[in-house]
């Protein structure tokens, strides 16, 4: 019996707007892939833009209200909402990575990114549950769509997607999350701190996954990874690399200083 390609199941996740349903479908697809219920990615088209719920309201990044440092209750709710939005979009980023580019790589690529997507779904569920403990919810505050804009910009180039999303945007989380954990601890919010620690530990593996496949793709293309990464950032990345960097966490993720330090100094 021929197994159905996982591509249709991935599209179903991307086309699911309601957050709880997206979380459940994402985890179910990842579980089904692990159990051998699906055949490989078939290279069929993924949606240009995933489905989105009616809330939160999406604003341009420059129009987002300042949320403070997260020390006050209001600041922590705003921080958690921003984090929930990042994790929600990260589900789509991981599943789109698998569905859009999986046919270009070994099946392990699909396995890795579906696993990342399942992690992101779990992260979203944890953060959203914490929001509700503060009498809030995902969608109660505005958010921006900058993460998916980066995905759209790199839709035609697997190495560019790997360079920008895990190796820049997710790597930034390795730099800023320890301070967020410290602030939650200082406020006595042990539950939030525990969630942030779990996310931080998982994100090291996610960045490592991106770096691994970027370097694999560079080896196949016959280009030097650090030099090609810098070239792709100059083409596709709209922002800037901001110090300070969490060098130890980045190194644990395979993202050594030869990638980012010279470019950050020159920016």
Phi, psi and omega in degrees: 000133178278128180282146176292143176299146177288348184302317181295322179293323176296315178301323180298319176298313182296330183268006177267121184268320187291126190302313182297319178295321178297316179301312183295318181291321179299313182292325179292319179294316178299319179294317179296321177297315180299326182275358178083025182278348185234153170271179185296164171304135184257003178082006179290159189293142171262157179298145178297328181216129178295159175293146180232144176291165179298329176234147010280159172294131181262122181246158170299146181308325182287347181259003181287136176293148176291139184251003178076193187266353177092008180282320178281164177300315180299319179295321179292322177297317179296319179296315179297323179295316178299319179293319177301319180294318178300315182292324178297312179294327181296331174303310181294321180300316181291316181291323176295322177302312181295313185286323184282323188242356186301327181291345181273351187232175174295158181304335178300331176301312178298316179302314183298314186282331172292324176296317176300316180299321177294321175300314183296324177297318178295319178300314179302315181299319179295314182291320180295322177296322178293322175303317181293331175295338177261018180060034174234192181193161174292129183107348182287339181236160177289163178214174178236168188248025184299324180297314181288333175301321177295323178294318180297320181296331185251019185296339183259006187214109183298318181292324177295318178300314179296320181295320187272312189284295180287324191271350173240300188289313178288326178297330178298327177298329177294331180283321191261339186293322178304322178293322177297319178297315181298320180292321177295318177299317181297329179277359182078014183266076185294326182294315178295318179300319180296320178296316181296322177296319179297315180297316181301313180299317180292324183292333173300316179294323180295315178296321177299321178298315179297316181295318180302311184285331174297313181293325176297315179295322178295320178299319179294326181275351180073033179239155179281126188303308184296317180295319181290324177301314179298319179298316181293323177297321179295334180273321195242342186265126186270344185261210178221155177277123188250122171282160004279155179254146174273083188300322183293316179292319178297318179296320178298333179270006179083003183263085186283166185299335180298337175288299198259333188293313179297322181290321179296323180290329184274343188292000000 
